[in-house]
Amino acid sequence: MTQTLAGPPRLRGMIFSRGRKQDPIVEFWAWWPTIRPAVVAAIAGGGWGSIAEDVSKRVAAIHKELAWEFSAGRESRHALVVSPSGNAELRAVAARWAALAPAADPEFEYHTSRQPDHSTLTATIEIGGGVKLDMSQLRFAFQRDDGAAAIDVVGYHPMFRKLQETVRGQVTFLALDWLLGEEGVETWVGAVEFAADEPAGARDPLDLVAAVDTLREEYREPQWVIMRATPPGAPMILALAVRPLRSVRWPRFDTHVPVSLPFPHRTDEGLPDTASLEALRDFEDGPLAAALHGDGELVAHESSDGVRTLHYYVDGTTSAGADLAAAAATWQLGRAQVGRAHDPGFEAVAHLS
């Protein structure tokens, strides 16, 4: 007996879909255990083969502008560093890479910035054109900028007078990275100059390390500074900002969320009176703080002409920005205004740093 089908057979229980693209960070850490033994062997005895090329491809899949390197570890024998190399746009990406890294063990640790390596400051480096530089002759003059919680430095080497300014700068910044690590430079170093003639007060590089260590210890707990300004023809501005105010301290927080709260009760200068100040503090410490869920930070606020603007930075991949806006809408003393902008370099608060 032959049965005629009126149409094509029905395929039950079969779902056709395009493959979902995997997160390259997840893929990197799934791949890492398969290559790690070969990396350890190559560090010990050479024979790198295609390892460097393979790592480069995996890191570039996360972001093509990330830098990477293997180096000596600080606690472990070796370190794998995947760094934004000072590019604020990439800090959040590198932070997500590090967040999924395995725990450090005796063999490997993982970092998002190059770590200090003082041994290189006794080495001789070649900087191109056959020119060699004895790094033990490098000196730094420096002074503290207490207002910014930073140290301004001037790099000097006897060979600098024979080098172009761009090369002097490259050597100076490279040496600072070796001295303090990338994160240390971005957090604690202010203005950087490089001199062809030895500056007054030039000292051994390790003296700069000691000065930065002292500054870091002083700011172990966050400190806030008060600033006042009265622009011509404009009302007084009172600002508070955390020190040091550097975006590298919060690599995940790449989105600026200013929350502006009007207050009706003010002084003659347009600043909050006692009642408004209490209400603002309670709101800041209550609903707004609760909205962050660990995914944001208040770094500064400014008060002027009956309005306080609180400057929050949040992780743009989370709901923290929306949650702040929802919390701000419950302010009872006026209509709150909330903005949101991608700002990994903290440009919106640069005037307060």
VOSE-512332 format. One record per residue: x, y, z of N, C-alpha, C, O in turn; residue in three letters. Coordinates in steps of 0.1 Angstrom, whole numbers. Layout:
N
TORKOL     n_x     n_y     n_z    ca_x    ca_y    ca_z     c_x     c_y     c_z     o_x     o_y     o_z   lovo
TORKOL       X       Y       Z       X       Y       Z       X       Y       Z       X       Y       Z    ALA
...
END
This chain:
353
TORKOL     n_x     n_y     n_z    ca_x    ca_y    ca_z     c_x     c_y     c_z     o_x     o_y     o_z   lovo
TORKOL       9     -12       0       0       0       0       9      12       0      18      13       8    MET
TORKOL       6      22      -9      14      34     -10       6      45      -4      -6      47      -8    THR
TORKOL      12      53       5       6      65      11      11      78       4      24      80       4    GLN
TORKOL       3      86       0       7      99      -6       7     110       4      -4     112      11    THR
TORKOL      18     117       5      18     128      15      14     141       8      18     144      -3    LEU
TORKOL       5     148      15       0     160      10      10     172      10       8     182       3    ALA
TORKOL      20     170      17      30     181      18      43     175      24      44     163      26    GLY
TORKOL      53     184      26      66     179      31      64     174      45      55     179      53    PRO
TORKOL      72     164      49      71     159      63      74     170      73      82     179      71    PRO
TORKOL      67     169      84      69     178      95      81     173     104      80     162     109    ARG
TORKOL      90     182     107     102     178     115      99     183     129      99     195     132    LEU
TORKOL      97     174     138      93     177     152     105     178     161     115     170     159    ARG
TORKOL     105     188     169     116     189     179     129     194     174     139     193     181    GLY
TORKOL     129     199     162     142     204     156     141     219     155     132     224     149    MET
TORKOL     151     225     160     152     240     160     165     244     153     176     239     157    ILE
TORKOL     164     252     143     175     257     136     178     271     140     169     280     139    PHE
TORKOL     190     274     144     194     288     147     209     290     144     217     280     144    SER
TORKOL     212     302     143     227     305     141     234     304     154     229     307     165    ARG
TORKOL     246     299     153     255     298     165     257     311     172     259     321     165    GLY
TORKOL     256     312     185     258     324     192     273     327     194     280     318     197    ARG
TORKOL     276     339     191     290     343     192     295     342     206     289     348     215    LYS
TORKOL     306     336     209     311     335     222     319     347     226     325     354     218    GLN
TORKOL     319     350     239     326     361     245     341     358     243     345     348     248    ASP
TORKOL     349     367     236     363     363     235     371     363     248     381     356     248    PRO
TORKOL     366     370     258     373     368     271     370     355     277     380     348     282    ILE
TORKOL     358     350     276     355     336     281     363     326     273     369     317     279    VAL
TORKOL     364     328     260     372     319     251     386     319     255     393     309     255    GLU
TORKOL     392     331     258     406     332     262     409     323     274     418     316     274    PHE
TORKOL     401     325     284     403     317     297     400     302     295     406     294     303    TRP
TORKOL     392     299     286     390     284     283     402     279     276     406     267     278    ALA
TORKOL     408     287     268     420     283     260     433     283     268     442     275     266    TRP
TORKOL     434     292     277     446     294     285     452     281     291     464     279     290    TRP
TORKOL     445     273     298     451     261     303     457     251     293     466     243     296    PRO
TORKOL     452     252     280     458     243     270     471     248     265     479     240     260    THR
TORKOL     474     261     267     487     266     262     497     269     273     509     271     271    ILE
TORKOL     492     270     285     500     274     297     512     265     299     523     270     301    ARG
TORKOL     511     252     298     523     243     300     534     247     289     546     247     292    PRO
TORKOL     530     249     277     540     253     267     546     266     270     558     268     267    ALA
TORKOL     538     276     275     544     289     279     555     287     290     565     293     289    VAL
TORKOL     551     279     300     561     277     311     574     271     305     585     275     309    VAL
TORKOL     572     261     296     584     255     290     592     265     282     605     265     282    ALA
TORKOL     585     273     275     592     283     266     600     294     275     611     298     271    ALA
TORKOL     594     298     286     600     308     294     613     301     300     623     308     301    ILE
TORKOL     612     289     303     624     282     310     635     279     300     647     280     303    ALA
TORKOL     631     275     287     641     270     278     640     275     264     648     270     255    GLY
TORKOL     632     285     261     631     289     247     621     280     240     613     273     245    GLY
TORKOL     622     281     226     613     273     218     599     278     218     590     270     221    GLY
TORKOL     597     291     215     584     297     216     575     292     204     563     292     206    TRP
TORKOL     581     289     193     572     285     182     562     295     179     565     307     177    GLY
TORKOL     549     291     178     538     300     175     531     305     187     520     311     186    SER
TORKOL     537     303     199     530     307     211     527     322     211     515     326     214    ILE
TORKOL     537     330     208     534     345     208     524     349     198     515     357     201    ALA
TORKOL     524     343     187     514     346     177     500     342     181     490     349     179    GLU
TORKOL     499     330     188     486     325     192     481     334     203     469     337     203    ASP
TORKOL     489     338     213     485     347     223     480     360     217     470     366     221    VAL
TORKOL     488     366     208     484     378     201     470     378     195     462     387     196    SER
TORKOL     467     367     188     454     365     182     443     365     192     433     371     190    LYS
TORKOL     445     358     203     435     357     214     433     370     220     421     374     223    ARG
TORKOL     443     378     223     442     391     229     435     401     219     427     408     223    VAL
TORKOL     439     400     207     434     409     197     419     406     195     411     415     191    ALA
TORKOL     415     394     197     400     391     196     392     398     207     380     401     205    ALA
TORKOL     399     400     218     392     408     229     392     423     225     381     429     225    ILE
TORKOL     403     428     221     404     442     215     417     443     208     428     440     214    HIS
TORKOL     417     448     196     429     448     188     440     457     194     452     456     190    LYS
TORKOL     436     467     202     446     477     208     451     473     221     459     481     227    GLU
TORKOL     447     462     227     453     458     240     467     453     238     470     447     227    LEU
TORKOL     476     455     247     489     450     247     491     439     257     483     438     266    ALA
TORKOL     500     430     255     502     419     264     517     416     265     525     419     256    TRP
TORKOL     521     409     276     534     404     277     535     394     289     526     394     298    GLU
TORKOL     545     386     288     549     377     299     560     384     306     569     389     300    PHE
TORKOL     560     384     320     571     390     327     573     382     340     565     373     343    SER
TORKOL     583     386     348     585     380     361     573     384     370     569     396     370    ALA
TORKOL     568     375     378     557     378     387     563     385     400     575     385     403    GLY
TORKOL     554     391     407     557     397     420     556     387     431     565     387     440    ARG
TORKOL     546     379     431     544     368     441     546     354     434     552     345     440    GLU
TORKOL     541     353     422     543     340     415     556     341     407     562     352     406    SER
TORKOL     560     330     401     572     330     393     570     338     380     579     345     376    ARG
TORKOL     558     338     374     556     344     361     543     353     362     535     351     371    HIS
TORKOL     542     362     353     530     370     352     526     372     337     534     373     329    ALA
TORKOL     513     371     335     507     374     322     500     388     324     491     390     332    LEU
TORKOL     504     397     316     499     411     316     491     414     304     497     413     293    VAL
TORKOL     479     418     305     471     423     294     467     437     297     459     439     307    VAL
TORKOL     472     447     290     472     461     294     466     470     284     467     468     272    SER
TORKOL     458     480     289     453     491     279     464     500     276     462     509     267    PRO
TORKOL     476     499     282     487     508     278     483     523     279     487     531     271    SER
TORKOL     476     526     290     473     540     292     461     545     285     457     557     286    GLY
TORKOL     455     537     277     443     541     269     430     539     278     426     527     280    ASN
TORKOL     425     550     282     413     549     292     401     541     286     394     535     293    ALA
TORKOL     400     542     272     389     535     266     389     520     268     379     513     267    GLU
TORKOL     401     515     270     403     500     271     404     495     286     405     483     288    LEU
TORKOL     403     504     295     405     499     309     394     490     313     396     479     320    ARG
TORKOL     381     493     310     370     484     314     372     470     307     368     460     313    ALA
TORKOL     376     470     295     378     457     288     389     449     295     387     437     298    VAL
TORKOL     400     455     298     411     448     306     406     443     319     410     433     324    ALA
TORKOL     398     452     326     393     448     339     383     436     338     384     427     347    ALA
TORKOL     375     435     328     367     423     326     375     411     323     372     400     328    ARG
TORKOL     386     412     316     395     401     313     401     396     327     401     384     329    TRP
TORKOL     405     406     335     411     402     348     401     396     357     404     387     365    ALA
TORKOL     388     400     357     378     396     366     375     381     363     371     374     373    ALA
TORKOL     378     376     351     375     362     348     388     353     349     388     341     347    LEU
TORKOL     399     359     353     412     352     354     411     342     365     404     344     375    ALA
TORKOL     419     331     364     420     322     375     427     328     387     434     338     385    PRO
TORKOL     426     322     398     434     327     410     449     326     408     453     316     401    ALA
TORKOL     456     335     413     471     334     412     475     321     419     469     317     429    ALA
TORKOL     486     315     414     492     303     420     507     305     420     512     315     415    ASP
TORKOL     515     295     426     529     297     426     536     300     412     547     305     411    PRO
TORKOL     529     295     402     535     296     388     531     309     381     539     315     374    GLU
TORKOL     518     313     382     513     324     374     504     334     382     496     329     390    PHE
TORKOL     506     347     379     497     357     383     493     365     371     499     364     361    GLU
TORKOL     482     373     373     476     380     361     474     395     365     469     398     376    TYR
TORKOL     477     404     355     476     418     358     471     426     346     472     421     334    HIS
TORKOL     465     437     348     461     446     337     470     458     335     466     468     328    THR
TORKOL     481     458     342     491     469     339     505     463     342     507     453     349    SER
TORKOL     515     468     335     529     464     337     533     467     351     530     477     357    ARG
TORKOL     540     457     357     544     458     371     558     464     372     566     464     362    GLN
TORKOL     561     470     384     575     475     385     585     465     383     583     453     387    PRO
TORKOL     596     469     378     608     460     376     620     468     377     626     473     367    ASP
TORKOL     625     469     389     637     478     392     650     473     386     659     480     385    HIS
TORKOL     650     460     383     663     454     378     666     460     365     678     461     361    SER
TORKOL     656     465     357     659     470     344     666     484     345     672     488     335    THR
TORKOL     666     490     356     672     503     358     687     502     360     694     512     361    LEU
TORKOL     693     490     360     707     488     360     712     482     347     724     479     345    THR
TORKOL     703     481     337     706     475     324     710     486     314     709     498     317    ALA
TORKOL     716     481     303     718     490     292     709     487     281     707     475     277    THR
TORKOL     701     497     276     691     494     266     696     501     253     703     511     252    ILE
TORKOL     691     495     241     694     501     228     681     508     224     671     502     224    GLU
TORKOL     683     520     219     671     528     216     670     531     201     663     540     197    ILE
TORKOL     678     524     193     677     526     179     689     533     173     695     541     180    GLY
TORKOL     693     530     161     704     537     155     717     533     162     727     540     160    GLY
TORKOL     718     522     169     730     518     175     733     525     188     743     523     194    GLY
TORKOL     724     534     192     726     542     205     722     533     217     711     528     217    VAL
TORKOL     731     533     226     729     525     238     729     535     250     736     544     251    LYS
TORKOL     720     531     260     717     540     271     720     532     284     713     522     286    LEU
TORKOL     729     536     292     731     530     305     721     535     315     722     547     319    ASP
TORKOL     711     527     318     700     532     326     704     536     341     696     542     348    MET
TORKOL     715     531     345     719     534     359     723     549     360     724     554     371    SER
TORKOL     724     556     349     728     570     349     715     579     349     716     591     350    GLN
TORKOL     703     573     349     691     581     348     688     587     362     691     581     372    LEU
TORKOL     683     599     362     680     607     374     667     613     372     662     616     361    ARG
TORKOL     660     616     384     647     623     384     648     635     394     652     633     406    PHE
TORKOL     643     646     390     640     657     399     625     656     401     617     654     391    ALA
TORKOL     620     659     413     605     658     415     601     666     427     609     669     436    PHE
TORKOL     588     670     427     582     677     438     567     673     439     561     670     429    GLN
TORKOL     562     674     451     548     670     453     539     682     449     542     694     451    ARG
TORKOL     527     678     444     516     687     441     505     682     451     497     674     447    ASP
TORKOL     505     688     463     496     683     473     481     685     469     472     678     473    ASP
TORKOL     479     696     461     465     698     457     459     687     448     447     685     449    GLY
TORKOL     468     681     440     463     670     431     467     656     437     464     646     430    ALA
TORKOL     473     655     448     478     643     453     487     636     443     484     624     440    ALA
TORKOL     497     643     438     505     637     427     519     643     429     522     652     437    ALA
TORKOL     528     637     421     542     641     421     546     645     407     545     636     398    ILE
TORKOL     551     657     405     556     661     392     570     657     391     578     659     400    ASP
TORKOL     574     652     379     588     647     377     594     653     365     588     657     355    VAL
TORKOL     608     654     366     616     657     354     626     646     352     635     644     361    VAL
TORKOL     626     640     341     636     629     338     649     635     332     648     644     324    GLY
TORKOL     660     629     336     673     634     330     682     622     328     683     613     337    TYR
TORKOL     690     622     317     701     613     315     712     620     307     708     629     299    HIS
TORKOL     724     618     310     735     625     303     734     624     288     739     633     281    PRO
TORKOL     728     614     283     727     612     269     716     620     263     715     621     250    MET
TORKOL     707     626     271     695     632     266     699     644     256     691     647     247    PHE
TORKOL     710     651     259     713     662     251     717     658     236     717     667     227    ARG
TORKOL     719     645     234     722     640     221     710     634     214     711     630     203    LYS
TORKOL     699     634     222     687     627     216     676     636     213     675     647     219    LEU
TORKOL     667     633     204     656     641     201     646     641     213     646     631     221    GLN
TORKOL     638     651     213     629     652     225     619     640     225     616     636     236    GLU
TORKOL     614     635     214     605     624     214     612     612     221     605     604     228    THR
TORKOL     624     610     218     632     598     223     634     600     238     633     591     246    VAL
TORKOL     637     612     242     638     615     257     625     612     264     626     606     275    ARG
TORKOL     614     616     258     601     613     264     599     598     265     594     593     275    GLY
TORKOL     602     590     254     600     576     254     608     569     266     603     561     273    GLN
TORKOL     620     573     267     629     568     277     624     571     291     624     562     300    VAL
TORKOL     620     583     293     615     588     306     602     580     310     602     575     321    THR
TORKOL     593     579     301     580     572     305     583     557     306     577     550     315    PHE
TORKOL     592     551     298     595     537     300     601     535     314     598     525     320    LEU
TORKOL     610     544     318     617     542     331     607     544     342     608     537     352    ALA
TORKOL     597     553     341     587     555     351     579     542     352     575     538     363    LEU
TORKOL     575     536     341     568     523     342     576     513     349     570     505     357    ASP
TORKOL     589     512     347     597     502     353     598     505     368     599     496     377    TRP
TORKOL     599     518     372     600     522     386     587     519     394     588     513     404    LEU
TORKOL     576     524     388     564     525     396     553     515     391     542     514     397    LEU
TORKOL     555     509     379     544     502     373     534     511     366     533     523     370    GLY
TORKOL     527     506     356     518     515     348     508     522     357     505     534     356    GLU
TORKOL     502     514     365     491     519     374     497     529     384     490     539     386    GLU
TORKOL     508     527     389     515     537     398     517     550     391     515     560     397    GLY
TORKOL     522     549     379     524     562     371     511     569     369     511     581     371    VAL
TORKOL     501     562     365     488     569     361     481     574     374     474     584     373    GLU
TORKOL     484     568     385     477     572     398     484     584     404     478     593     409    THR
TORKOL     498     583     405     505     592     414     514     602     407     519     611     414    TRP
TORKOL     516     601     394     525     610     387     517     621     380     507     617     373    VAL
TORKOL     521     633     383     514     644     376     521     648     363     521     641     354    GLY
TORKOL     526     660     363     533     665     351     546     658     349     553     655     359    ALA
TORKOL     550     655     337     562     648     333     570     656     323     564     659     313    VAL
TORKOL     582     659     326     591     666     317     604     658     316     606     649     323    GLU
TORKOL     612     662     306     625     655     304     635     666     299     632     674     290    PHE
TORKOL     646     666     306     656     677     304     669     673     298     674     662     300    ALA
TORKOL     674     681     289     687     679     283     699     682     292     709     676     292    ALA
TORKOL     696     691     302     706     695     312     701     690     325     689     691     328    ASP
TORKOL     710     686     334     706     681     347     699     691     355     704     702     357    GLU
TORKOL     686     688     359     678     698     367     683     698     381     689     689     386    PRO
TORKOL     680     709     388     683     711     402     676     700     410     664     698     407    ALA
TORKOL     682     694     419     676     684     428     674     670     421     667     662     427    GLY
TORKOL     682     668     410     681     654     404     686     644     414     696     645     421    ALA
TORKOL     678     633     415     681     622     425     680     609     419     675     607     407    ARG
TORKOL     684     599     427     684     585     423     669     581     420     660     585     428    ASP
TORKOL     666     573     410     652     569     407     645     562     419     633     564     421    PRO
TORKOL     653     555     428     646     548     439     641     559     449     633     555     457    LEU
TORKOL     647     571     449     642     581     458     628     585     454     619     588     462    ASP
TORKOL     625     585     441     612     588     435     602     577     440     591     579     443    LEU
TORKOL     607     564     439     598     553     444     594     555     459     583     553     462    VAL
TORKOL     604     559     467     601     561     481     591     573     483     582     572     492    ALA
TORKOL     592     583     475     583     595     476     569     590     472     559     594     479    ALA
TORKOL     568     582     462     554     577     458     549     568     468     537     568     471    VAL
TORKOL     557     560     474     552     551     485     547     559     497     537     555     503    ASP
TORKOL     554     570     500     549     578     511     535     584     508     526     585     516    THR
TORKOL     534     589     495     521     595     491     510     585     491     499     588     495    LEU
TORKOL     513     573     486     503     562     486     498     559     500     487     557     502    ARG
TORKOL     508     559     509     504     555     523     495     566     529     486     563     536    GLU
TORKOL     498     579     526     490     590     531     476     589     526     467     594     533    GLU
TORKOL     474     584     514     461     583     508     455     569     508     447     565     499    TYR
TORKOL     460     561     517     455     547     519     440     548     520     433     539     514    ARG
TORKOL     435     557     528     420     559     529     417     571     521     424     581     521    GLU
TORKOL     406     571     513     402     582     504     401     595     512     395     595     523    PRO
TORKOL     406     605     506     405     619     512     397     628     503     398     627     491    GLN
TORKOL     390     637     509     382     647     501     387     661     503     391     664     514    TRP
TORKOL     388     668     492     392     682     493     381     692     490     372     688     482    VAL
TORKOL     381     703     496     371     713     494     376     724     485     388     729     487    ILE
TORKOL     369     728     475     373     739     466     362     749     464     350     746     464    MET
TORKOL     366     762     464     356     773     462     360     781     450     372     783     448    ARG
TORKOL     350     786     443     353     795     431     341     804     429     330     800     431    ALA
TORKOL     344     817     426     334     826     422     337     832     409     344     842     408    THR
TORKOL     332     826     398     335     831     385     329     846     383     319     849     389    PRO
TORKOL     336     854     375     330     868     373     316     868     369     312     861     359    PRO
TORKOL     308     875     376     294     876     372     285     863     374     274     862     369    GLY
TORKOL     291     854     382     284     841     384     283     838     399     292     843     406    ALA
TORKOL     274     829     403     273     826     417     285     817     422     292     811     413    PRO
TORKOL     287     817     435     298     809     440     296     794     437     284     789     437    MET
TORKOL     307     787     435     306     772     434     314     766     445     326     770     448    ILE
TORKOL     308     757     452     315     749     463     316     735     458     306     729     455    LEU
TORKOL     328     729     458     330     716     453     338     707     463     346     713     470    ALA
TORKOL     334     695     463     342     685     471     346     674     461     338     670     453    LEU
TORKOL     358     669     461     363     659     452     372     650     459     380     654     468    ALA
TORKOL     372     637     456     381     627     462     395     628     457     397     633     445    VAL
TORKOL     404     625     464     418     625     460     425     611     463     422     605     473    ARG
TORKOL     432     606     453     435     611     440     423     608     431     417     597     431    PRO
TORKOL     419     618     423     408     617     413     414     613     400     416     621     391    LEU
TORKOL     417     600     398     423     594     386     414     582     382     411     574     390    ARG
TORKOL     411     582     369     402     572     364     407     558     365     400     548     366    SER
TORKOL     421     557     366     427     544     367     423     537     380     424     524     381    VAL
TORKOL     419     544     390     415     538     403     402     530     401     400     520     409    ARG
TORKOL     394     533     391     381     526     390     380     522     375     372     527     367    TRP
TORKOL     387     512     371     388     508     357     375     504     350     373     505     338    PRO
TORKOL     366     498     359     353     494     353     343     505     351     334     504     342    ARG
TORKOL     345     516     358     335     527     358     338     537     347     345     546     348    PHE
TORKOL     332     534     335     335     541     323     324     551     319     324     557     308    ASP
TORKOL     313     552     327     302     561     323     299     571     334     297     568     346    THR
TORKOL     298     584     330     296     595     339     281     597     340     274     598     330    HIS
TORKOL     276     597     353     262     599     356     261     611     365     262     609     377    VAL
TORKOL     259     623     360     257     635     369     242     635     374     233     635     366    PRO
TORKOL     241     637     387     227     638     393     226     651     399     233     655     409    VAL
TORKOL     217     660     394     216     673     398     203     674     407     192     672     402    SER
TORKOL     205     679     419     193     680     429     191     694     433     200     700     439    LEU
TORKOL     180     700     430     177     714     434     174     714     449     168     704     454    PRO
TORKOL     178     724     456     174     725     470     168     739     472     174     749     468    PHE
TORKOL     156     740     478     150     753     480     155     762     491     154     774     490    PRO
TORKOL     161     756     501     166     764     512     181     766     511     188     757     511    HIS
TORKOL     184     779     509     198     781     506     203     794     513     195     802     518    ARG
TORKOL     216     795     514     222     807     520     222     818     509     218     816     498    THR
TORKOL     227     830     514     228     841     505     237     839     493     236     845     483    ASP
TORKOL     247     829     495     256     826     484     251     815     475     258     812     465    GLU
TORKOL     239     811     477     233     800     468     237     786     472     234     777     465    GLY
TORKOL     243     785     484     247     771     489     236     766     498     228     773     503    LEU
TORKOL     236     753     500     226     747     509     227     752     523     238     752     529    PRO
TORKOL     215     755     529     215     758     544     215     745     551     216     735     546    ASP
TORKOL     214     746     565     215     735     573     204     724     570     208     712     569    THR
TORKOL     192     728     568     181     719     565     184     712     551     182     700     550    ALA
TORKOL     187     720     541     190     714     528     202     705     528     202     694     522    SER
TORKOL     212     709     535     224     701     536     221     687     542     226     677     538    LEU
TORKOL     213     687     553     209     674     559     201     666     549     204     653     549    GLU
TORKOL     192     672     542     184     664     533     193     658     521     191     647     517    ALA
TORKOL     202     666     516     211     662     506     220     650     510     221     640     503    LEU
TORKOL     225     651     522     234     641     527     226     628     529     231     617     526    ARG
TORKOL     214     629     535     206     617     537     203     610     524     203     598     523    ASP
TORKOL     200     618     514     196     612     501     208     606     494     207     595     488    PHE
TORKOL     219     612     495     232     607     490     236     594     496     239     584     490    GLU
TORKOL     235     593     510     239     582     517     228     571     517     231     559     520    ASP
TORKOL     216     574     513     205     565     513     202     559     499     209     550     495    GLY
TORKOL     191     565     493     187     559     480     198     559     469     199     550     462    PRO
TORKOL     206     570     468     216     570     457     227     560     460     231     553     450    LEU
TORKOL     232     559     472     242     549     475     237     535     473     244     526     467    ALA
TORKOL     224     532     476     219     519     475     217     515     460     217     503     457    ALA
TORKOL     215     525     451     213     522     437     226     517     430     225     512     419    ALA
TORKOL     237     519     436     250     516     430     253     501     430     258     496     420    LEU
TORKOL     249     494     440     252     479     441     266     476     439     269     465     433    HIS
TORKOL     276     484     443     290     481     440     294     484     426     306     481     423    GLY
TORKOL     286     489     417     289     491     403     291     506     400     290     509     388    ASP
TORKOL     294     514     410     297     528     407     303     535     419     304     529     430    GLY
TORKOL     307     547     417     313     555     428     310     570     426     310     575     415    GLU
TORKOL     307     576     438     306     591     438     320     596     440     327     593     449    LEU
TORKOL     325     605     430     338     610     430     339     625     433     350     630     437    VAL
TORKOL     328     632     432     328     646     434     314     652     434     305     645     429    ALA
TORKOL     312     663     440     300     671     438     302     685     439     312     690     445    HIS
TORKOL     293     693     432     294     707     431     281     713     435     270     709     430    GLU
TORKOL     281     724     443     269     731     447     270     746     443     280     752     445    SER
TORKOL     259     751     436     259     764     432     245     769     428     238     761     422    SER
TORKOL     241     780     433     228     786     428     216     777     431     208     776     422    ASP
TORKOL     216     770     442     205     762     446     204     748     440     194     742     440    GLY
TORKOL     215     744     434     216     730     428     229     723     432     239     729     432    VAL
TORKOL     227     711     436     239     703     439     240     692     428     230     685     426    ARG
TORKOL     251     691     421     254     681     411     264     671     416     275     674     419    THR
TORKOL     259     658     418     268     648     422     273     640     410     266     636     401    LEU
TORKOL     286     638     410     293     632     399     295     617     402     304     614     410    HIS
TORKOL     287     608     396     289     594     397     296     588     385     294     593     374    TYR
TORKOL     304     578     387     309     570     376     305     556     378     307     550     389    TYR
TORKOL     300     549     368     294     536     369     299     527     358     305     531     348    VAL
TORKOL     297     514     360     300     504     350     289     504     340     277     501     343    ASP
TORKOL     292     508     328     282     510     318     275     497     313     265     498     306    GLY
TORKOL     281     486     317     275     473     313     264     468     323     258     458     321    THR
TORKOL     263     476     334     253     472     344     241     482     344     240     491     336    THR
TORKOL     232     479     353     220     488     355     222     500     364     213     507     367    SER
TORKOL     235     502     368     237     512     379     232     526     374     227     533     382    ALA
TORKOL     235     529     361     230     543     357     215     544     357     210     554     362    GLY
TORKOL     208     534     352     193     535     353     188     534     367     178     541     370    ALA
TORKOL     195     527     376     191     526     390     193     540     397     185     544     405    ASP
TORKOL     204     547     393     206     560     399     195     569     394     190     577     402    LEU
TORKOL     191     569     382     181     577     376     168     575     384     160     584     387    ALA
TORKOL     165     562     386     152     559     393     152     564     407     142     569     412    ALA
TORKOL     164     562     414     165     567     427     164     582     428     157     588     437    ALA
TORKOL     170     589     418     170     604     418     156     609     416     153     620     421    ALA
TORKOL     147     602     409     134     606     407     125     607     420     115     613     420    ALA
TORKOL     131     601     431     123     601     443     127     613     452     122     615     463    THR
TORKOL     136     622     447     140     634     454     128     643     456     121     646     447    TRP
TORKOL     125     647     469     113     654     472     113     669     472     103     676     473    GLN
TORKOL     125     675     471     127     689     472     127     697     458     131     708     458    LEU
TORKOL     124     690     448     125     695     434     126     684     424     127     673     428    GLY
TORKOL     127     688     412     128     678     401     143     676     398     150     685     394    ARG
TORKOL     147     663     400     161     660     398     164     659     383     155     655     375    ALA
TORKOL     176     662     379     180     660     365     192     650     365     201     651     373    GLN
TORKOL     191     640     356     202     630     355     207     629     341     199     628     331    VAL
TORKOL     220     629     339     226     627     326     233     613     325     235     606     335    GLY
TORKOL     238     610     314     246     598     312     255     599     300     250     603     289    ARG
TORKOL     268     597     301     277     598     290     289     589     292     294     587     303    ALA
TORKOL     293     582     281     305     574     281     317     583     284     320     592     276    HIS
TORKOL     325     581     294     336     590     298     347     582     306     349     585     318    ASP
TORKOL     353     572     299     363     564     307     375     572     312     382     567     321    PRO
TORKOL     378     583     306     389     591     311     386     602     322     394     610     325    GLY
TORKOL     373     602     326     369     611     337     371     626     332     374     634     340    PHE
TORKOL     368     628     319     370     642     314     360     652     321     363     663     322    GLU
TORKOL     348     647     324     338     656     329     342     662     343     336     672     347    ALA
TORKOL     351     655     350     355     660     363     370     664     363     376     666     374    VAL
TORKOL     376     666     351     390     669     351     393     683     358     404     685     363    ALA
TORKOL     383     692     358     385     705     364     385     704     379     389     713     386    HIS
TORKOL     382     692     384     382     690     399     393     681     404     394     678     415    LEU
TORKOL     402     677     394     413     668     398     425     676     402     435     669     405    SER
END
